[in-house]
């Protein structure tokens, strides 16, 4: 029972940390161009690497 007194706050802290990281990534525009990378792989580079 004493372990729950430690594990519950730790779990809440880690959940809040994950939520804060997700909200930061949304606010900084990480999810704005979801199709760009998927389509970019289909096109050849104009300047081929040698």
VODREN-927161 format. One record per atom (N, C-alpha, C, O): x, y, z; residue in one letter. Coordinates in steps of 0.02 Angstrom, whole numbers, plus 32768, in hexadecimal, padded with zeros to 4 digits. Layout:
! VODREN-927161
XYZA
...
This chain:
! VODREN-927161
80297FC48000X
800080008000X
802B803F8000X
801980727FE3X
8065803B8022X
809080768023X
80AF80847FDFX
80C180BD7FD0X
80B480507FB6X
80D1805A7F73X
80A380867F48X
80BA80AB7F1DX
806280817F54X
803280AA7F2EX
803B80F47F3DX
802E811F7F13X
805281047F79X
805C814A7F8CX
809581697F63X
809881A67F5CX
80C0813F7F48X
80F781577F1EX
80E581507ED5X
80F2817E7EADX
80C681187EC2X
80BA81097E7CX
808481357E5CX
808A81487E22X
805181467E82X
801C81707E65X
803581B67E54X
802881CD7E1DX
805881D97E81X
8073821B7E6DX
80A582177E34X
80A882437E09X
80CE81E27E34X
80FF81DB7DFDX
80DA81D07DBBX
80ED81EE7D88X
80A681A77DBAX
8080819B7D7EX
805D81DB7D66X
805B81E97D2AX
804182017D94X
802182407D82X
805382727D66X
804482967D37X
808E82747D84X
80C282A17D6CX
80D8828E7D26X
80DF82BA7CFBX
80E4824D7D1AX
80FA82387CD7X
80C382427CA3X
80D282537C6AX
808482377CB6X
804D82457C89X
8048828E7C77X
803D82A07C3DX
805082B97CA9X
805083017C9DX
808A83177C72X
808383447C48X
80C382F87C7DX
80FE83087C54X
80F382F47C0BX
8105831A7BDDX
80D582BA7C00X
80C582A57BBCX
809282D37B9CX
809882E37B61X
805F82E77BC1X
802D83157BA7X
804C83597B96X
803C83767B63X
807983717BC0X
809A83B07BB3X
80C683AC7B75X
80C883DB7B4DX
80E883737B6BX
8112836B7B2FX
80E683687AF1X
80F883847ABDX
80AD83477AF5X
807F83447ABCX
806483897AABX
8062839D7A71X
804E83AE7ADEX
803383F17AD1X
8069841F7AB6X
805A84497A8BX
80A684187ACDX
80DD84417AB2X
80E984307A68X
80F3845D7A40X
80E783F07A57X
80F383DD7A11X
80BB83F679E4X
80C8840879ABX
807D83F679FCX
8046841079D4X
804E845C79CCX
804384767995X
8060847E7A01X
806784C779FEX
80A184DC79D2X
809F851279B4X
80D684B379CDX
810F84C679A5X
810984B0795CX
813784BC7935X
80D18491794AX
80C584827904X
80E1844178EBX
80EE843A78AFX
80EC84117916X
810983D17902X
80D983A878D6X
80F0837E78B0X
809983B478DBX
8068838B78B8X
804583B1787FX
8010839C7869X
806283E77867X
8040840F7834X
804383EF77EFX
801183F177CCX
807B83D277DCX
808283B77798X
8089836B779DX
80C08350779BX
8050834877A3X
8052830077ACX
805F82DB776BX
807B82A4776BX
804D82F97732X
805482D676F2X
809382EA76CDX
80A582C9769BX
80B6831D76E2X
80F1833576BFX
8128830176BAX
814382F67684X
813A82E376F2X
817082B176F2X
815B827276CCX
8185825276ACX
811C826076D0X
8105822576ADX
8108822E7661X
811681FF763CX
80FA826A764AX
80FD82787602X
8144828875EBX
8155827B75B1X
816C82A37616X
81B082B77603X
81DB827B75F0X
8208828175C7X
81CD8242760CX
81F5820775FEX
81E881EC75B7X
821181C6759CX
81B182007599X
81A081E77556X
81C4820C751EX
81C781F374E6X
81E08246752DX
8200826F74FAX
824C826774FEX
826982647534X
826D826674C3X
82B5826274C0X
82D482A574D3X
82B582DA74C9X
831082A374ECX
833582DF74FAX
834A82FF74B8X
835C82DC7488X
8348834174B4X
835D83637477X
83A98360746FX
83C1835D7436X
83CD836174A5X
8415835E74A3X
842B831B74C0X
8430831474FDX
843A82EA7496X
844C82A974B0X
848F82AA74D5X
84BE82CC74C0X
84928286750CX
84D082837532X
85008254750FX
84EC822074F5X
85408266750EX
8571823B74ECX
85A0821B751DX
85CC81F57508X
